[in-house]
Amino acid sequence: MRKRSIAIAGHRTSISIEDPFWEALGEIAAARGLSVAALVAEIDGARAPGVNLSSALRLAALDWFRSGRASA
C-alpha cells in the first residue's frame, strides 16, 4: 500500500490505497476520458457519509469491473 497525494476540489488530501486499485482507477479514468483526479473527485462527491475515501475508491473500482464496463 502506498500513500498518494491528490487535489480534490482545490485542496490536497492523502489516499492510502493498494497499487492494483490505483492502477484500476487509472484504467477507469482512461476509459471514461477523465483524469484520475477528476475520477477521484467524482467518487468523493458521491460517497455516503461515514465511508472513507480509500474504501469508496476500492468499491468504485470493484463495481466497475464487476459490472462488465471494463470490457465494453
PyMOL commands that set and color helices and strands:
alter all, ss='L'
color gray80, all
select helices_A, chain A and resi 19-32+36-46+53-66+69-71
alter helices_A, ss='H'
color red, helices_A
select strands_A, chain A and resi 2-8+11-17
alter strands_A, ss='S'
color yellow, strands_A
deselect
rebuild
show_as cartoon
